[in-house]
Amino acid sequence: MAKAQSFADKAAKLAKKTELTAKCPVTGNETRILSVRLVEAVKTPKGTYKFLDRKTKIYESTFNIYKP
């Protein structure tokens, strides 16, 4: 009988499958691309704060924004 695959094994397999690599323009080395969520607080004319939320990709080595 085969061993049942654990959740950690499935997650690791999926993460490896979807891993994206590219050459960093600053360092010139091959690096991973990370998906991050940026939240920015902006003050409105009324004086309250509004949160702008966006998802972007960055280089792991330098944390610069990834532009394909």
PDB file of N, CA, C and O in Angstrom, chain B, residues numbered from 101:
ATOM      1  N   MET B 101       0.842  -1.181   0.000  1.00  0.00           N
ATOM      2  CA  MET B 101       0.000   0.000   0.000  1.00  0.00           C
ATOM      3  C   MET B 101       0.895   1.255   0.000  1.00  0.00           C
ATOM      4  O   MET B 101       1.890   1.314   0.723  1.00  0.00           O
ATOM      5  N   ALA B 102       0.539   2.220  -0.792  1.00  0.00           N
ATOM      6  CA  ALA B 102       1.333   3.437  -0.924  1.00  0.00           C
ATOM      7  C   ALA B 102       1.119   4.360   0.270  1.00  0.00           C
ATOM      8  O   ALA B 102       0.051   4.384   0.882  1.00  0.00           O
ATOM      9  N   LYS B 103       2.175   5.122   0.581  1.00  0.00           N
ATOM     10  CA  LYS B 103       2.094   6.077   1.683  1.00  0.00           C
ATOM     11  C   LYS B 103       1.231   7.264   1.251  1.00  0.00           C
ATOM     12  O   LYS B 103       1.365   7.761   0.132  1.00  0.00           O
ATOM     13  N   ALA B 104       0.351   7.712   2.137  1.00  0.00           N
ATOM     14  CA  ALA B 104      -0.493   8.872   1.835  1.00  0.00           C
ATOM     15  C   ALA B 104       0.370  10.133   1.850  1.00  0.00           C
ATOM     16  O   ALA B 104       1.239  10.292   2.708  1.00  0.00           O
ATOM     17  N   GLN B 105       0.125  11.009   0.906  1.00  0.00           N
ATOM     18  CA  GLN B 105       0.891  12.242   0.807  1.00  0.00           C
ATOM     19  C   GLN B 105       0.364  13.249   1.829  1.00  0.00           C
ATOM     20  O   GLN B 105      -0.841  13.488   1.900  1.00  0.00           O
ATOM     21  N   SER B 106       1.265  13.841   2.623  1.00  0.00           N
ATOM     22  CA  SER B 106       0.845  14.807   3.628  1.00  0.00           C
ATOM     23  C   SER B 106       0.604  16.168   2.974  1.00  0.00           C
ATOM     24  O   SER B 106       0.988  16.406   1.829  1.00  0.00           O
ATOM     25  N   PHE B 107      -0.034  17.041   3.727  1.00  0.00           N
ATOM     26  CA  PHE B 107      -0.303  18.389   3.227  1.00  0.00           C
ATOM     27  C   PHE B 107       0.997  19.138   2.972  1.00  0.00           C
ATOM     28  O   PHE B 107       1.108  19.873   1.991  1.00  0.00           O
ATOM     29  N   ALA B 108       1.986  18.958   3.850  1.00  0.00           N
ATOM     30  CA  ALA B 108       3.273  19.639   3.685  1.00  0.00           C
ATOM     31  C   ALA B 108       3.968  19.190   2.402  1.00  0.00           C
ATOM     32  O   ALA B 108       4.584  20.000   1.710  1.00  0.00           O
ATOM     33  N   ASP B 109       3.867  17.895   2.087  1.00  0.00           N
ATOM     34  CA  ASP B 109       4.464  17.394   0.848  1.00  0.00           C
ATOM     35  C   ASP B 109       3.782  18.008  -0.364  1.00  0.00           C
ATOM     36  O   ASP B 109       4.447  18.388  -1.328  1.00  0.00           O
ATOM     37  N   LYS B 110       2.459  18.107  -0.319  1.00  0.00           N
ATOM     38  CA  LYS B 110       1.712  18.699  -1.431  1.00  0.00           C
ATOM     39  C   LYS B 110       2.058  20.171  -1.601  1.00  0.00           C
ATOM     40  O   LYS B 110       2.248  20.645  -2.721  1.00  0.00           O
ATOM     41  N   ALA B 111       2.138  20.898  -0.480  1.00  0.00           N
ATOM     42  CA  ALA B 111       2.447  22.333  -0.541  1.00  0.00           C
ATOM     43  C   ALA B 111       3.848  22.565  -1.081  1.00  0.00           C
ATOM     44  O   ALA B 111       4.057  23.475  -1.883  1.00  0.00           O
ATOM     45  N   ALA B 112       4.813  21.755  -0.652  1.00  0.00           N
ATOM     46  CA  ALA B 112       6.187  21.906  -1.126  1.00  0.00           C
ATOM     47  C   ALA B 112       6.282  21.611  -2.617  1.00  0.00           C
ATOM     48  O   ALA B 112       6.998  22.295  -3.349  1.00  0.00           O
ATOM     49  N   LYS B 113       5.566  20.604  -3.054  1.00  0.00           N
ATOM     50  CA  LYS B 113       5.567  20.249  -4.469  1.00  0.00           C
ATOM     51  C   LYS B 113       4.955  21.367  -5.310  1.00  0.00           C
ATOM     52  O   LYS B 113       5.478  21.701  -6.373  1.00  0.00           O
ATOM     53  N   LEU B 114       3.856  21.941  -4.842  1.00  0.00           N
ATOM     54  CA  LEU B 114       3.198  23.020  -5.564  1.00  0.00           C
ATOM     55  C   LEU B 114       4.067  24.272  -5.591  1.00  0.00           C
ATOM     56  O   LEU B 114       4.143  24.947  -6.618  1.00  0.00           O
ATOM     57  N   ALA B 115       4.725  24.593  -4.472  1.00  0.00           N
ATOM     58  CA  ALA B 115       5.585  25.779  -4.418  1.00  0.00           C
ATOM     59  C   ALA B 115       6.758  25.649  -5.374  1.00  0.00           C
ATOM     60  O   ALA B 115       7.141  26.621  -6.025  1.00  0.00           O
ATOM     61  N   LYS B 116       7.327  24.463  -5.462  1.00  0.00           N
ATOM     62  CA  LYS B 116       8.447  24.249  -6.364  1.00  0.00           C
ATOM     63  C   LYS B 116       8.005  24.345  -7.820  1.00  0.00           C
ATOM     64  O   LYS B 116       8.750  24.829  -8.673  1.00  0.00           O
ATOM     65  N   LYS B 117       6.794  23.883  -8.098  1.00  0.00           N
ATOM     66  CA  LYS B 117       6.261  23.883  -9.454  1.00  0.00           C
ATOM     67  C   LYS B 117       6.004  25.309  -9.949  1.00  0.00           C
ATOM     68  O   LYS B 117       6.246  25.611 -11.118  1.00  0.00           O
ATOM     69  N   THR B 118       5.514  26.187  -9.065  1.00  0.00           N
ATOM     70  CA  THR B 118       5.145  27.534  -9.464  1.00  0.00           C
ATOM     71  C   THR B 118       6.266  28.550  -9.252  1.00  0.00           C
ATOM     72  O   THR B 118       6.058  29.747  -9.451  1.00  0.00           O
ATOM     73  N   GLU B 119       7.466  28.081  -8.845  1.00  0.00           N
ATOM     74  CA  GLU B 119       8.566  28.993  -8.589  1.00  0.00           C
ATOM     75  C   GLU B 119       9.035  29.641  -9.888  1.00  0.00           C
ATOM     76  O   GLU B 119       9.241  28.955 -10.889  1.00  0.00           O
ATOM     77  N   LEU B 120       9.201  30.946  -9.870  1.00  0.00           N
ATOM     78  CA  LEU B 120       9.605  31.711 -11.033  1.00  0.00           C
ATOM     79  C   LEU B 120      10.993  32.289 -10.778  1.00  0.00           C
ATOM     80  O   LEU B 120      11.232  32.870  -9.720  1.00  0.00           O
ATOM     81  N   THR B 121      11.888  32.143 -11.711  1.00  0.00           N
ATOM     82  CA  THR B 121      13.228  32.713 -11.578  1.00  0.00           C
ATOM     83  C   THR B 121      13.517  33.613 -12.775  1.00  0.00           C
ATOM     84  O   THR B 121      13.003  33.410 -13.875  1.00  0.00           O
ATOM     85  N   ALA B 122      14.353  34.612 -12.521  1.00  0.00           N
ATOM     86  CA  ALA B 122      14.745  35.542 -13.577  1.00  0.00           C
ATOM     87  C   ALA B 122      16.105  36.127 -13.228  1.00  0.00           C
ATOM     88  O   ALA B 122      16.572  36.006 -12.095  1.00  0.00           O
ATOM     89  N   LYS B 123      16.724  36.748 -14.193  1.00  0.00           N
ATOM     90  CA  LYS B 123      18.020  37.381 -13.980  1.00  0.00           C
ATOM     91  C   LYS B 123      17.799  38.801 -13.450  1.00  0.00           C
ATOM     92  O   LYS B 123      17.131  39.612 -14.090  1.00  0.00           O
ATOM     93  N   CYS B 124      18.360  39.089 -12.287  1.00  0.00           N
ATOM     94  CA  CYS B 124      18.209  40.400 -11.660  1.00  0.00           C
ATOM     95  C   CYS B 124      19.051  41.428 -12.416  1.00  0.00           C
ATOM     96  O   CYS B 124      20.234  41.180 -12.649  1.00  0.00           O
ATOM     97  N   PRO B 125      18.486  42.571 -12.808  1.00  0.00           N
ATOM     98  CA  PRO B 125      19.253  43.565 -13.560  1.00  0.00           C
ATOM     99  C   PRO B 125      20.329  44.265 -12.724  1.00  0.00           C
ATOM    100  O   PRO B 125      21.308  44.769 -13.273  1.00  0.00           O
ATOM    101  N   VAL B 126      20.152  44.297 -11.407  1.00  0.00           N
ATOM    102  CA  VAL B 126      21.122  44.985 -10.541  1.00  0.00           C
ATOM    103  C   VAL B 126      22.338  44.110 -10.282  1.00  0.00           C
ATOM    104  O   VAL B 126      23.473  44.547 -10.472  1.00  0.00           O
ATOM    105  N   THR B 127      22.105  42.867  -9.846  1.00  0.00           N
ATOM    106  CA  THR B 127      23.214  41.978  -9.486  1.00  0.00           C
ATOM    107  C   THR B 127      23.703  41.145 -10.664  1.00  0.00           C
ATOM    108  O   THR B 127      24.865  40.739 -10.693  1.00  0.00           O
ATOM    109  N   GLY B 128      22.831  40.884 -11.633  1.00  0.00           N
ATOM    110  CA  GLY B 128      23.201  40.065 -12.774  1.00  0.00           C
ATOM    111  C   GLY B 128      23.116  38.573 -12.497  1.00  0.00           C
ATOM    112  O   GLY B 128      23.475  37.764 -13.353  1.00  0.00           O
ATOM    113  N   ASN B 129      22.646  38.197 -11.309  1.00  0.00           N
ATOM    114  CA  ASN B 129      22.535  36.793 -10.928  1.00  0.00           C
ATOM    115  C   ASN B 129      21.113  36.292 -11.123  1.00  0.00           C
ATOM    116  O   ASN B 129      20.164  37.076 -11.157  1.00  0.00           O
ATOM    117  N   GLU B 130      20.975  34.974 -11.250  1.00  0.00           N
ATOM    118  CA  GLU B 130      19.667  34.334 -11.337  1.00  0.00           C
ATOM    119  C   GLU B 130      19.037  34.364  -9.942  1.00  0.00           C
ATOM    120  O   GLU B 130      19.664  33.921  -8.980  1.00  0.00           O
ATOM    121  N   THR B 131      17.824  34.871  -9.815  1.00  0.00           N
ATOM    122  CA  THR B 131      17.157  35.000  -8.519  1.00  0.00           C
ATOM    123  C   THR B 131      15.680  34.639  -8.634  1.00  0.00           C
ATOM    124  O   THR B 131      15.107  34.644  -9.724  1.00  0.00           O
ATOM    125  N   ARG B 132      15.081  34.328  -7.503  1.00  0.00           N
ATOM    126  CA  ARG B 132      13.653  33.991  -7.491  1.00  0.00           C
ATOM    127  C   ARG B 132      12.806  35.261  -7.538  1.00  0.00           C
ATOM    128  O   ARG B 132      13.235  36.331  -7.106  1.00  0.00           O
ATOM    129  N   ILE B 133      11.595  35.116  -8.073  1.00  0.00           N
ATOM    130  CA  ILE B 133      10.633  36.205  -8.110  1.00  0.00           C
ATOM    131  C   ILE B 133       9.582  35.905  -7.045  1.00  0.00           C
ATOM    132  O   ILE B 133       8.997  34.822  -7.035  1.00  0.00           O
ATOM    133  N   LEU B 134       9.341  36.869  -6.145  1.00  0.00           N
ATOM    134  CA  LEU B 134       8.379  36.701  -5.070  1.00  0.00           C
ATOM    135  C   LEU B 134       7.142  37.538  -5.335  1.00  0.00           C
ATOM    136  O   LEU B 134       7.243  38.665  -5.819  1.00  0.00           O
ATOM    137  N   SER B 135       5.971  36.993  -5.020  1.00  0.00           N
ATOM    138  CA  SER B 135       4.730  37.751  -5.104  1.00  0.00           C
ATOM    139  C   SER B 135       4.475  38.381  -3.743  1.00  0.00           C
ATOM    140  O   SER B 135       4.469  37.686  -2.727  1.00  0.00           O
ATOM    141  N   VAL B 136       4.265  39.687  -3.717  1.00  0.00           N
ATOM    142  CA  VAL B 136       4.033  40.403  -2.464  1.00  0.00           C
ATOM    143  C   VAL B 136       2.795  41.281  -2.587  1.00  0.00           C
ATOM    144  O   VAL B 136       2.324  41.571  -3.686  1.00  0.00           O
ATOM    145  N   ARG B 137       2.286  41.692  -1.447  1.00  0.00           N
ATOM    146  CA  ARG B 137       1.115  42.565  -1.394  1.00  0.00           C
ATOM    147  C   ARG B 137       1.550  43.882  -0.760  1.00  0.00           C
ATOM    148  O   ARG B 137       2.028  43.889   0.374  1.00  0.00           O
ATOM    149  N   LEU B 138       1.393  44.985  -1.467  1.00  0.00           N
ATOM    150  CA  LEU B 138       1.778  46.303  -0.976  1.00  0.00           C
ATOM    151  C   LEU B 138       0.536  47.063  -0.540  1.00  0.00           C
ATOM    152  O   LEU B 138      -0.442  47.149  -1.284  1.00  0.00           O
ATOM    153  N   VAL B 139       0.577  47.611   0.658  1.00  0.00           N
ATOM    154  CA  VAL B 139      -0.532  48.406   1.188  1.00  0.00           C
ATOM    155  C   VAL B 139       0.003  49.794   1.483  1.00  0.00           C
ATOM    156  O   VAL B 139       0.984  49.949   2.209  1.00  0.00           O
ATOM    157  N   GLU B 140      -0.645  50.804   0.916  1.00  0.00           N
ATOM    158  CA  GLU B 140      -0.200  52.179   1.078  1.00  0.00           C
ATOM    159  C   GLU B 140      -1.321  52.993   1.723  1.00  0.00           C
ATOM    160  O   GLU B 140      -2.468  52.925   1.279  1.00  0.00           O
ATOM    161  N   ALA B 141      -1.001  53.758   2.763  1.00  0.00           N
ATOM    162  CA  ALA B 141      -1.980  54.612   3.436  1.00  0.00           C
ATOM    163  C   ALA B 141      -1.925  55.999   2.790  1.00  0.00           C
ATOM    164  O   ALA B 141      -0.863  56.619   2.729  1.00  0.00           O
ATOM    165  N   VAL B 142      -3.072  56.479   2.311  1.00  0.00           N
ATOM    166  CA  VAL B 142      -3.158  57.781   1.652  1.00  0.00           C
ATOM    167  C   VAL B 142      -4.174  58.629   2.404  1.00  0.00           C
ATOM    168  O   VAL B 142      -5.290  58.184   2.671  1.00  0.00           O
ATOM    169  N   LYS B 143      -3.784  59.851   2.745  1.00  0.00           N
ATOM    170  CA  LYS B 143      -4.685  60.757   3.461  1.00  0.00           C
ATOM    171  C   LYS B 143      -5.613  61.451   2.467  1.00  0.00           C
ATOM    172  O   LYS B 143      -5.151  62.046   1.493  1.00  0.00           O
ATOM    173  N   THR B 144      -6.921  61.376   2.711  1.00  0.00           N
ATOM    174  CA  THR B 144      -7.913  61.986   1.837  1.00  0.00           C
ATOM    175  C   THR B 144      -8.077  63.470   2.192  1.00  0.00           C
ATOM    176  O   THR B 144      -7.613  63.900   3.247  1.00  0.00           O
ATOM    177  N   PRO B 145      -8.727  64.255   1.331  1.00  0.00           N
ATOM    178  CA  PRO B 145      -8.950  65.674   1.645  1.00  0.00           C
ATOM    179  C   PRO B 145      -9.775  65.885   2.918  1.00  0.00           C
ATOM    180  O   PRO B 145      -9.643  66.927   3.560  1.00  0.00           O
ATOM    181  N   LYS B 146     -10.611  64.935   3.295  1.00  0.00           N
ATOM    182  CA  LYS B 146     -11.400  65.051   4.526  1.00  0.00           C
ATOM    183  C   LYS B 146     -10.551  64.869   5.784  1.00  0.00           C
ATOM    184  O   LYS B 146     -10.962  65.258   6.878  1.00  0.00           O
ATOM    185  N   GLY B 147      -9.377  64.280   5.627  1.00  0.00           N
ATOM    186  CA  GLY B 147      -8.505  64.046   6.769  1.00  0.00           C
ATOM    187  C   GLY B 147      -8.489  62.593   7.221  1.00  0.00           C
ATOM    188  O   GLY B 147      -7.751  62.235   8.139  1.00  0.00           O
ATOM    189  N   THR B 148      -9.292  61.762   6.586  1.00  0.00           N
ATOM    190  CA  THR B 148      -9.288  60.336   6.924  1.00  0.00           C
ATOM    191  C   THR B 148      -8.250  59.624   6.057  1.00  0.00           C
ATOM    192  O   THR B 148      -7.713  60.203   5.112  1.00  0.00           O
ATOM    193  N   TYR B 149      -7.984  58.397   6.380  1.00  0.00           N
ATOM    194  CA  TYR B 149      -7.003  57.618   5.627  1.00  0.00           C
ATOM    195  C   TYR B 149      -7.684  56.551   4.795  1.00  0.00           C
ATOM    196  O   TYR B 149      -8.659  55.933   5.223  1.00  0.00           O
ATOM    197  N   LYS B 150      -7.161  56.348   3.614  1.00  0.00           N
ATOM    198  CA  LYS B 150      -7.650  55.331   2.693  1.00  0.00           C
ATOM    199  C   LYS B 150      -6.470  54.407   2.399  1.00  0.00           C
ATOM    200  O   LYS B 150      -5.348  54.871   2.200  1.00  0.00           O
ATOM    201  N   PHE B 151      -6.726  53.105   2.373  1.00  0.00           N
ATOM    202  CA  PHE B 151      -5.659  52.148   2.134  1.00  0.00           C
ATOM    203  C   PHE B 151      -5.737  51.627   0.711  1.00  0.00           C
ATOM    204  O   PHE B 151      -6.747  51.053   0.304  1.00  0.00           O
ATOM    205  N   LEU B 152      -4.658  51.829  -0.049  1.00  0.00           N
ATOM    206  CA  LEU B 152      -4.569  51.333  -1.407  1.00  0.00           C
ATOM    207  C   LEU B 152      -3.813  50.009  -1.367  1.00  0.00           C
ATOM    208  O   LEU B 152      -2.714  49.928  -0.819  1.00  0.00           O
ATOM    209  N   ASP B 153      -4.399  48.994  -1.938  1.00  0.00           N
ATOM    210  CA  ASP B 153      -3.864  47.642  -1.876  1.00  0.00           C
ATOM    211  C   ASP B 153      -3.533  47.184  -3.290  1.00  0.00           C
ATOM    212  O   ASP B 153      -4.365  47.298  -4.190  1.00  0.00           O
ATOM    213  N   ARG B 154      -2.303  46.657  -3.494  1.00  0.00           N
ATOM    214  CA  ARG B 154      -1.944  46.138  -4.800  1.00  0.00           C
ATOM    215  C   ARG B 154      -0.997  44.953  -4.637  1.00  0.00           C
ATOM    216  O   ARG B 154      -0.239  44.866  -3.671  1.00  0.00           O
ATOM    217  N   LYS B 155      -1.061  44.064  -5.591  1.00  0.00           N
ATOM    218  CA  LYS B 155      -0.176  42.907  -5.607  1.00  0.00           C
ATOM    219  C   LYS B 155       0.859  43.130  -6.699  1.00  0.00           C
ATOM    220  O   LYS B 155       0.540  43.613  -7.785  1.00  0.00           O
ATOM    221  N   THR B 156       2.100  42.771  -6.396  1.00  0.00           N
ATOM    222  CA  THR B 156       3.171  42.944  -7.354  1.00  0.00           C
ATOM    223  C   THR B 156       4.206  41.836  -7.160  1.00  0.00           C
ATOM    224  O   THR B 156       4.108  41.046  -6.221  1.00  0.00           O
ATOM    225  N   LYS B 157       5.178  41.783  -8.035  1.00  0.00           N
ATOM    226  CA  LYS B 157       6.255  40.803  -7.940  1.00  0.00           C
ATOM    227  C   LYS B 157       7.569  41.545  -7.778  1.00  0.00           C
ATOM    228  O   LYS B 157       7.777  42.604  -8.370  1.00  0.00           O
ATOM    229  N   ILE B 158       8.466  40.967  -6.957  1.00  0.00           N
ATOM    230  CA  ILE B 158       9.758  41.589  -6.703  1.00  0.00           C
ATOM    231  C   ILE B 158      10.870  40.557  -6.831  1.00  0.00           C
ATOM    232  O   ILE B 158      10.624  39.353  -6.748  1.00  0.00           O
ATOM    233  N   TYR B 159      12.108  41.041  -7.036  1.00  0.00           N
ATOM    234  CA  TYR B 159      13.281  40.180  -7.036  1.00  0.00           C
ATOM    235  C   TYR B 159      13.644  39.866  -5.587  1.00  0.00           C
ATOM    236  O   TYR B 159      13.630  40.760  -4.741  1.00  0.00           O
ATOM    237  N   GLU B 160      13.968  38.611  -5.293  1.00  0.00           N
ATOM    238  CA  GLU B 160      14.308  38.219  -3.927  1.00  0.00           C
ATOM    239  C   GLU B 160      15.643  38.816  -3.484  1.00  0.00           C
ATOM    240  O   GLU B 160      15.797  39.147  -2.309  1.00  0.00           O
ATOM    241  N   SER B 161      16.594  38.960  -4.373  1.00  0.00           N
ATOM    242  CA  SER B 161      17.932  39.416  -3.986  1.00  0.00           C
ATOM    243  C   SER B 161      17.991  40.904  -3.660  1.00  0.00           C
ATOM    244  O   SER B 161      18.710  41.301  -2.742  1.00  0.00           O
ATOM    245  N   THR B 162      17.250  41.736  -4.393  1.00  0.00           N
ATOM    246  CA  THR B 162      17.355  43.189  -4.199  1.00  0.00           C
ATOM    247  C   THR B 162      16.048  43.852  -3.773  1.00  0.00           C
ATOM    248  O   THR B 162      16.050  45.029  -3.412  1.00  0.00           O
ATOM    249  N   PHE B 163      14.943  43.129  -3.806  1.00  0.00           N
ATOM    250  CA  PHE B 163      13.613  43.650  -3.479  1.00  0.00           C
ATOM    251  C   PHE B 163      13.181  44.787  -4.397  1.00  0.00           C
ATOM    252  O   PHE B 163      12.365  45.621  -4.004  1.00  0.00           O
ATOM    253  N   ASN B 164      13.714  44.830  -5.605  1.00  0.00           N
ATOM    254  CA  ASN B 164      13.255  45.775  -6.624  1.00  0.00           C
ATOM    255  C   ASN B 164      12.035  45.183  -7.315  1.00  0.00           C
ATOM    256  O   ASN B 164      11.871  43.964  -7.353  1.00  0.00           O
ATOM    257  N   ILE B 165      11.181  46.039  -7.860  1.00  0.00           N
ATOM    258  CA  ILE B 165       9.973  45.576  -8.543  1.00  0.00           C
ATOM    259  C   ILE B 165      10.345  44.869  -9.835  1.00  0.00           C
ATOM    260  O   ILE B 165      11.166  45.357 -10.613  1.00  0.00           O
ATOM    261  N   TYR B 166       9.731  43.717 -10.052  1.00  0.00           N
ATOM    262  CA  TYR B 166       9.981  42.891 -11.236  1.00  0.00           C
ATOM    263  C   TYR B 166       9.165  43.419 -12.408  1.00  0.00           C
ATOM    264  O   TYR B 166       7.944  43.546 -12.320  1.00  0.00           O
ATOM    265  N   LYS B 167       9.848  43.723 -13.500  1.00  0.00           N
ATOM    266  CA  LYS B 167       9.184  44.175 -14.727  1.00  0.00           C
ATOM    267  C   LYS B 167       9.584  43.226 -15.842  1.00  0.00           C
ATOM    268  O   LYS B 167      10.729  43.259 -16.293  1.00  0.00           O
ATOM    269  N   PRO B 168       8.662  42.374 -16.300  1.00  0.00           N
ATOM    270  CA  PRO B 168       9.017  41.392 -17.346  1.00  0.00           C
ATOM    271  C   PRO B 168       9.324  42.014 -18.682  1.00  0.00           C
ATOM    272  O   PRO B 168       9.635  41.303 -19.637  1.00  0.00           O
TER     273      PRO B 168
END
